Amino acid sequence: MNHRPAEEASWSRRFAGTGHRLTAQRRVIMRHLAGIRRYLTARELHARLARSHPRMGLATVYRTLEMLRELDLVASTPRGAGEAAYLYCAGDHHHHAVCTRCGRVDDVPCRSLPGFERMLSSSYQFRLTEHQLEFYGVCARCS
């Protein structure tokens, strides 16, 4: 999924509403993430960016990814050794189908949540506040 100019304009609005600035470095990081359909760790992203932006520091990448997670512009998932991996993830609520061979991630719309939420409430007296769901398997290209 490549980003569109309208999407970049929404980034600016999203940042402005939080008091954060959309700096040139943050824009580079977001553009790169928006063009990749797989989870990347901060170190992996930094290594990719180092080719075209050698002055971009690893600490900047870490800080930006965490800020983007807080702004709900990226999703994160745990990786080994306490490290997180990040995926550009703006837009409507959805889930992910992750290929276990190539790492490609596709968005899966979330349509059944209201019924599931009612069942949790009535059967378990449980009030859902948030959730995360990922499906793992093999994509069509890898099959």
PALOTOR-152070 format. One record per atom (N, C-alpha, C): x, y, z; residue in three letters. Coordinates in steps of 0.1 Angstrom, whole numbers, padded with zeros to 4 digits, always signed. Layout:
<atoms>
XYZALA ...
</atoms>
This chain:
<atoms>
+0008-0012+0000MET +0000+0000+0000MET +0009+0012+0000MET +0008+0020-0010ASN +0016+0033-0011ASN +0007+0044-0006ASN +0012+0054+0000HIS +0004+0065+0005HIS +0001+0074-0006HIS -0009+0082-0004ARG -0014+0092-0014ARG -0012+0106-0008ARG -0011+0116-0017PRO -0009+0130-0011PRO -0020+0134-0001PRO -0032+0130-0003ALA -0043+0133+0006ALA -0040+0127+0020ALA -0033+0115+0020GLU -0030+0108+0032GLU -0019+0116+0040GLU -0009+0122+0032GLU +0001+0130+0038GLU -0005+0143+0045GLU -0015+0148+0038ALA -0022+0160+0044ALA -0029+0156+0057ALA -0035+0144+0057SER -0041+0140+0070SER -0031+0138+0081SER -0018+0134+0077TRP -0008+0133+0088TRP -0006+0147+0094TRP -0005+0157+0086SER -0003+0171+0091SER -0014+0175+0101SER -0026+0172+0097ARG -0037+0175+0105ARG -0037+0167+0118ARG -0033+0154+0117ARG -0033+0146+0129ARG -0022+0151+0139ARG -0011+0155+0134PHE +0000+0160+0142PHE -0004+0173+0148PHE -0010+0182+0140ALA -0014+0195+0145ALA -0023+0194+0157ALA -0032+0185+0157GLY -0042+0183+0167GLY -0036+0178+0180GLY -0023+0173+0180THR -0017+0168+0192THR -0006+0176+0198THR -0003+0187+0190GLY +0008+0196+0195GLY +0022+0191+0190GLY +0022+0180+0183HIS +0035+0175+0177HIS +0037+0182+0163HIS +0049+0183+0160ARG +0052+0188+0146ARG +0056+0177+0137ARG +0051+0178+0125LEU +0055+0168+0114LEU +0068+0173+0108LEU +0079+0170+0114THR +0092+0174+0109THR +0096+0166+0096THR +0106+0171+0090ALA +0111+0164+0077ALA +0115+0150+0080ALA +0121+0148+0092GLN +0126+0134+0095GLN +0114+0125+0098GLN +0104+0130+0105ARG +0092+0122+0108ARG +0084+0119+0095ARG +0084+0129+0086ARG +0077+0126+0073ARG +0084+0115+0065ARG +0098+0115+0065VAL +0105+0105+0058VAL +0102+0091+0064VAL +0102+0090+0077ILE +0099+0078+0084ILE +0085+0073+0080ILE +0075+0082+0080MET +0061+0078+0077MET +0060+0074+0063MET +0066+0081+0053ARG +0066+0078+0039ARG +0071+0064+0037ARG +0082+0061+0044HIS +0088+0048+0042HIS +0079+0037+0048HIS +0074+0039+0060LEU +0065+0029+0065LEU +0053+0027+0057LEU +0047+0038+0052ALA +0035+0037+0044ALA +0037+0029+0031ALA +0049+0028+0026GLY +0052+0021+0014GLY +0055+0006+0016GLY +0055+0002+0029ILE +0059-0012+0032ILE +0048-0019+0038ILE +0044-0031+0034ARG +0033-0039+0040ARG +0038-0050+0048ARG +0048-0047+0057ARG +0052-0057+0067ARG +0057-0049+0080ARG +0057-0057+0090TYR +0062-0051+0103TYR +0077-0050+0102TYR +0082-0039+0107LEU +0097-0036+0108LEU +0100-0032+0122LEU +0111-0036+0127THR +0116-0031+0140THR +0123-0017+0137THR +0125-0010+0148ALA +0132+0003+0146ALA +0146+0001+0140ALA +0153-0009+0143ARG +0166-0012+0137ARG +0165-0015+0123ARG +0155-0023+0119GLU +0153-0027+0105GLU +0150-0014+0097GLU +0141-0006+0102LEU +0137+0006+0095LEU +0149+0016+0094LEU +0157+0017+0105HIS +0168+0026+0104HIS +0178+0021+0094HIS +0181+0008+0093ALA +0190+0003+0083ALA +0185+0006+0069ALA +0172+0005+0066ARG +0167+0008+0053ARG +0168+0023+0050ARG +0166+0032+0060LEU +0166+0046+0058LEU +0181+0051+0057LEU +0190+0044+0063ALA +0204+0048+0063ALA +0210+0050+0049ALA +0204+0042+0039ARG +0209+0043+0026ARG +0207+0057+0020ARG +0195+0062+0022SER +0191+0075+0016SER +0192+0086+0025SER +0192+0083+0038HIS +0193+0094+0049HIS +0203+0090+0059HIS +0216+0091+0056PRO +0226+0086+0065PRO +0227+0093+0078PRO +0222+0105+0078ARG +0222+0113+0091ARG +0211+0111+0100ARG +0201+0102+0096MET +0190+0099+0105MET +0195+0090+0116MET +0193+0094+0128GLY +0197+0086+0140GLY +0188+0075+0144GLY +0193+0064+0149LEU +0185+0053+0154LEU +0175+0058+0165LEU +0180+0067+0174ALA +0172+0072+0185ALA +0160+0080+0179ALA +0162+0087+0168THR +0151+0095+0162THR +0140+0085+0157THR +0145+0074+0151VAL +0136+0064+0146VAL +0128+0058+0157VAL +0134+0054+0168TYR +0127+0049+0180TYR +0117+0058+0185TYR +0121+0071+0187ARG +0112+0081+0193ARG +0100+0083+0184ARG +0103+0084+0171THR +0092+0087+0161THR +0082+0075+0161THR +0087+0063+0161LEU +0078+0051+0160LEU +0069+0051+0173LEU +0075+0054+0184GLU +0066+0053+0196GLU +0056+0064+0196GLU +0060+0076+0191MET +0050+0087+0190MET +0039+0084+0180MET +0043+0077+0169LEU +0033+0073+0159LEU +0023+0063+0164LEU +0029+0054+0173ARG +0020+0044+0179ARG +0010+0051+0189ARG +0015+0061+0196GLU +0006+0068+0205GLU -0005+0075+0197GLU -0002+0080+0185LEU -0011+0087+0177LEU -0020+0078+0168LEU -0018+0065+0170ASP -0026+0055+0162ASP -0023+0055+0147ASP -0011+0059+0144LEU -0007+0059+0130LEU +0001+0046+0126LEU +0006+0039+0136VAL +0012+0026+0134VAL +0007+0016+0144VAL +0007+0004+0140ALA +0004-0007+0150ALA +0018-0013+0154ALA +0018-0019+0165SER +0030-0026+0170SER +0027-0040+0174SER +0037-0048+0173THR +0036-0062+0177THR +0049-0066+0184THR +0049-0075+0194PRO +0062-0078+0200PRO +0070-0087+0191PRO +0083-0085+0192ARG +0093-0094+0185ARG +0101-0100+0196ARG +0110-0109+0193GLY +0119-0115+0203GLY +0127-0104+0210GLY +0132-0108+0222ALA +0141-0100+0230ALA +0135-0087+0234ALA +0122-0086+0236GLY +0116-0074+0241GLY +0115-0063+0231GLY +0118-0066+0218GLU +0118-0056+0208GLU +0104-0056+0201GLU +0099-0044+0197ALA +0087-0043+0190ALA +0089-0041+0175ALA +0079-0045+0167ALA +0080-0042+0153ALA +0067-0034+0150ALA +0068-0025+0140TYR +0058-0015+0137TYR +0053-0016+0122TYR +0041-0013+0120LEU +0034-0013+0107LEU +0026+0000+0106LEU +0027+0006+0095TYR +0019+0018+0092TYR +0005+0013+0091TYR -0004+0021+0098CYS -0017+0015+0100CYS -0028+0026+0103CYS -0029+0035+0094ALA -0039+0046+0095ALA -0052+0042+0089ALA -0063+0048+0093GLY -0076+0045+0086GLY -0085+0039+0096GLY -0095+0033+0090ASP -0106+0026+0098ASP -0100+0015+0106ASP -0107+0011+0117HIS -0103-0001+0125HIS -0103-0013+0116HIS -0093-0021+0117HIS -0092-0033+0110HIS -0082-0043+0117HIS -0081-0055+0112HIS -0071-0064+0117HIS -0061-0068+0106HIS -0052-0077+0109HIS -0041-0080+0100HIS -0040-0095+0097HIS -0038-0098+0084ALA -0035-0111+0080ALA -0020-0111+0076ALA -0012-0118+0084VAL +0003-0118+0083VAL +0008-0131+0077VAL +0016-0130+0066CYS +0022-0141+0059CYS +0034-0146+0067CYS +0034-0158+0071THR +0045-0163+0080THR +0057-0167+0071THR +0056-0166+0058ARG +0068-0168+0050ARG +0075-0155+0045ARG +0067-0146+0039CYS +0074-0134+0034CYS +0072-0122+0043CYS +0062-0123+0053GLY +0060-0112+0062GLY +0050-0101+0057GLY +0045-0103+0045ARG +0035-0094+0040ARG +0023-0093+0050ARG +0017-0081+0051VAL +0006-0078+0060VAL -0005-0072+0051VAL -0017-0078+0052ASP -0029-0073+0045ASP -0039-0069+0056ASP -0046-0058+0053ASP -0057-0053+0062ASP -0069-0062+0060ASP -0076-0065+0071VAL -0088-0073+0072VAL -0098-0064+0079VAL -0109-0060+0072PRO -0120-0052+0078PRO -0125-0059+0091PRO -0129-0051+0100CYS -0135-0056+0113CYS -0150-0053+0112CYS -0158-0063+0109ARG -0173-0061+0108ARG -0180-0068+0119ARG -0174-0077+0126SER -0182-0085+0136SER -0180-0081+0150SER -0173-0070+0153LEU -0170-0066+0166LEU -0183-0062+0174LEU -0193-0055+0169PRO -0205-0052+0177PRO -0212-0065+0183PRO -0213-0075+0175GLY -0220-0087+0180GLY -0211-0094+0190GLY -0198-0094+0188PHE -0189-0101+0197PHE -0189-0093+0210PHE -0189-0080+0209GLU -0189-0071+0221GLU -0202-0074+0230GLU -0214-0075+0223ARG -0226-0078+0230ARG -0226-0091+0237ARG -0220-0101+0230MET -0218-0115+0236MET -0209-0114+0248MET -0198-0107+0248LEU -0189-0106+0259LEU -0197-0099+0271LEU -0204-0089+0268SER -0212-0082+0278SER -0223-0091+0285SER -0231-0097+0277SER -0242-0105+0282SER -0237-0118+0288SER -0228-0125+0282SER -0224-0138+0287SER -0213-0138+0298SER -0205-0127+0298TYR -0194-0127+0307TYR -0193-0114+0316TYR -0203-0106+0314GLN -0203-0093+0321GLN -0190-0086+0320GLN -0185-0086+0307PHE -0172-0080+0304PHE -0174-0068+0295PHE -0168-0057+0298ARG -0168-0045+0290ARG -0155-0044+0282ARG -0156-0045+0269LEU -0145-0045+0260LEU -0140-0030+0259LEU -0128-0027+0261THR -0122-0014+0259THR -0113-0013+0247THR -0107-0024+0244GLU -0098-0024+0232GLU -0095-0038+0228GLU -0090-0041+0216HIS -0087-0054+0212HIS -0077-0053+0201HIS -0070-0064+0198GLN -0061-0066+0187GLN -0061-0080+0183GLN -0063-0082+0169LEU -0064-0095+0164LEU -0056-0096+0151LEU -0048-0107+0150GLU -0040-0109+0138GLU -0042-0123+0134GLU -0042-0125+0121PHE -0043-0139+0116PHE -0030-0142+0109PHE -0025-0154+0111TYR -0012-0158+0106TYR -0014-0170+0097TYR -0007-0170+0085GLY -0009-0180+0075GLY +0001-0177+0064GLY -0003-0183+0052VAL +0006-0181+0040VAL -0002-0174+0030VAL +0004-0163+0024CYS -0003-0155+0014CYS -0003-0162+0001CYS -0011-0157-0009ALA -0013-0163-0022ALA +0000-0164-0029ALA +0009-0154-0028ARG +0022-0154-0035ARG +0031-0165-0030ARG +0030-0168-0017CYS +0039-0178-0011CYS +0033-0192-0012CYS +0021-0193-0015SER +0014-0207-0015SER +0020-0215-0027SER 
</atoms>
